[in-house]
Amino acid sequence: MKLREIFLGRPIHWAIWAFIVAVMLWMNKAHFHVLHFNYFSLALLGLSAAGLVLFLVTSRADELITRDPFPENKHVEGTGSED
């Protein structure tokens, strides 16, 4: 089995995760989440938003991003509690 079949997505998508993990490890070592919680929360939100934007910008519409296909119909049946 090829690694491309196991790890879906482009290498830059996986590099995003490596960057986020590195920043989180650095902030943990500096006790950022205890000493400067507001900045830690802002950094976490910013990293998440930047990762999402970078993922959306670098992905093509026809590119396979999950193993399971998305449903084609726009109406997806719910649990019935949406009344």
C-alpha positions in Angstrom: 0.0 0.0 0.0 1.3 3.4 -0.9 1.6 6.3 1.6 -0.4 8.5 -0.8 -3.4 6.1 -0.3 -3.0 6.3 3.5 -2.4 10.0 3.9 -4.9 12.0 1.9 -4.2 15.6 1.0 -1.2 17.5 0.0 2.1 17.6 2.0 1.4 21.2 2.9 -1.8 20.2 4.6 0.2 17.9 6.9 2.9 20.6 7.4 0.1 22.8 8.8 -0.4 20.3 11.5 3.3 20.1 12.2 3.5 23.9 12.5 0.5 24.0 14.9 1.9 21.3 17.1 5.3 23.0 17.2 3.7 26.3 18.3 1.6 24.5 20.9 4.6 22.7 22.3 6.5 26.0 22.5 3.6 27.7 24.3 3.3 24.8 26.7 7.0 25.0 27.5 6.7 28.7 28.2 3.6 28.1 30.3 1.7 30.4 28.0 -1.6 28.8 28.8 -1.2 29.6 32.5 0.6 33.0 32.5 -1.0 34.6 29.4 -4.3 32.8 28.9 -5.9 35.5 26.7 -3.0 35.5 24.3 -2.9 31.7 24.3 -6.6 31.6 23.4 -6.1 34.2 20.7 -3.1 32.3 19.3 -5.1 29.1 19.3 -8.0 30.8 17.4 -5.6 32.4 15.0 -3.7 29.2 14.2 -7.0 27.4 13.7 -8.4 30.1 11.4 -5.1 30.3 9.4 -4.9 26.6 9.0 -8.4 26.4 7.7 -7.9 29.3 5.3 -4.6 27.7 4.0 -6.3 24.4 3.6 -9.2 25.9 1.6 -6.9 28.0 -0.6 -4.6 25.1 -1.4 -7.3 22.5 -2.1 -8.9 22.0 -5.5 -12.7 21.4 -5.9 -12.2 17.9 -7.4 -9.5 16.8 -5.0 -10.2 13.8 -2.7 -10.0 15.0 1.0 -11.9 12.2 2.7 -12.3 8.5 2.2 -16.1 8.7 2.4 -18.0 10.6 -0.4 -20.1 13.5 0.5 -23.8 13.1 -0.2 -24.9 14.7 -3.5 -28.3 15.9 -2.4 -28.5 19.2 -0.5 -31.2 18.0 1.9 -29.8 15.6 4.5 -32.3 14.0 6.8 -31.9 14.9 10.4 -33.0 13.5 13.7 -36.5 15.1 13.6 -35.8 17.6 16.3 -35.4 20.5 13.9 -39.1 21.4 13.9 
